[in-house]
Amino acid sequence: MKSRRMFFPRKSKFEIGPIRQDALADCVAIHGKAFHRGWDENEFSDLLSDASVLSFAAFSPNTGHVVGFILSRRALDEAEILTLAVDARARGAGIGYALLQKQIEGLSMQGVTNVFLEVDERNKAALALYARAGFLNVGKRVGYYPSQGSLPASALVLRRRSGKGVG
């Protein structure tokens, strides 16, 4: 059965808010399709209960279901984006960028001056998104991501920094 693409006009009014416990099943499903090893509900629940973790989800204006989410962990004035995923049927509507901007704004309000993340060097869409948001390549982890049927992929380490928070 072919899945239908959700339609979100470029200026859609999807709602962004904290990830709720009742949204974990949506997050697990999206994460499982987006990454080699998706996280389960316990992993999401543990992260959401950690005071150093900041999370946001984008909710569909039509169904209220999660169509994308982002989580990061803060330590002093630095943070690492742990994951960012958008449902494949909702990509291209600006959801990933909106989530990233909301996360950066939230981290800045917490005094974060450096945000790091790791991304598969072959993920051109993610690299374009992070470049648009001002992230720069500061390192590489060779063979970091497992890959079925091929050599492990390298991760690029990206950073966005600002003297007055990252907003």
N, C-alpha and C positions, 0 to 999 in steps of 0.2 A: 504494500500500500504506500503510495507516494504521499509524503507529508506536504501540507500546504504551507506556503510562506505567509507569516503574519504580515499584515500591511500596517506600517507605521509611517505616515507622512513625515518628511524631514523635521517639521516643527510639531511633532506629535506631543501630546501632553501626558506622556507616561509619568507616573509618580515615582519619586525616589525617596526612600526612607530606610530606616534601620532594618536589617534582616530580622524577621520574627520567627519564633520557634515553629509556628504553623506553616512556614514557607520552606522548611528544610527539605521536604521531599522534592520540591521544584528545584532547589539548589543542587541536590544530589543528582537528579536526572540531567541537568544542564552540565554540571561538572564532569559527570561520567562520559558524556558524549564529546566534551571539549578536550579532555586530557587522556593520556595513556593510562594513568591510574587515577580514577576519580575517587573523591573522598566520600565516606559514608556519613550517615546522619550523626553518629557518635562523634566523628571528627569535627563536623560542623558545629555541633552542640558544644563540644569542649572549647572550640575557638570562640564561640559567641559568649561563653561564660567567663572568658579571660578579660580582665579589665584593661589590658594593654592592647586589645584588638578593637579596631574600628571597622564597622561593616555597613554597607549600604546595598540595597536591592532596587532594581527598577521593576515596577509592577505594571502589568498590562492595563490600559484604560478600559479594555473590553471585558476581561475576565478576572482581573485582580491577581492573576498568577504572576510569579516571578519570571521575567524575561532576561534578566541579567543581574550580576552581583559582583561585588568587590570586597575583599578583606585585606587588612594590613595590620601589622603588629608594630607598636611603638616602643622604643627604648630610649629614654632621655630625649635628645633633640633629633633622633633619627628614626626612620620607619622603613619597613620593608613591605612592599605589596606582596602578599602571599598568593593571591589569585585574583583573576578578573576573567569572567566568562559571560558570554551572551548567547542565548538560545540561537541556534543556527537559523531558525525560521524568522528571527527578528533582526538579524544583522543588516547593517547598511542604513539604519535609521538614526544613528548618532547615540545609541544607548551606551556603548562602551566609553565614548568620549565624555558623555554627561556623567557617568559613574566615576570616571577617573577625575574629572574636575571637582565633583562633590567630595571625593575622598581627599584630594589635595587641599581643598578648602578646610575640611574637618581637621586634617593633620596640622595645618598651619595654625588653626585656632588652639591646638594643643602645644604649640611652640616648636613643632618639627621644622628643622632647617634643611635636612637631607632626606630624600626618599629614594630608596633603592628597589630594584626588582631584577629578576632573571627571566629571560625569554629565549625560547628556541631560536637559534640564528636562522632557521628556515621559515619561520613564521612571518612572512612579509606583511600581512595585514596588521599584526600586533606591532611590528617594528614601525610601521607607518603611523599607527595610533600614538605610540609613545614618543616618536619624534615630533609629531604635531603638538604634543603636550609639553615639549621642552626637555625630554629626557635625552641624555648623552651616553654613549658607550664608554664605560670606564674599565672594562675587563672582560675576560672570557674564561669559561670553565669548560675545558675540552672533554668531550664524551660524557657530559652531565646527564642528558636525558636518554633513557632507554628507548630503543626503537625495534619494532618487530621486523625481522627479515633484513635489517641493514645495520650499519655501524651506529653506535649511540651518537646523538646529536649534541653539539656544543651549545652551551648557554651563554648568551651575552649578558653581562652585568651592566645595567643602566642606572643612571643617577640623575635626579633633578634636585638642584639646590638653590637656595636663596638666603641672603643674610637676614631677612625679616620674616621667616616662615616661607612656605612654598606656595602660597596663594597668589 
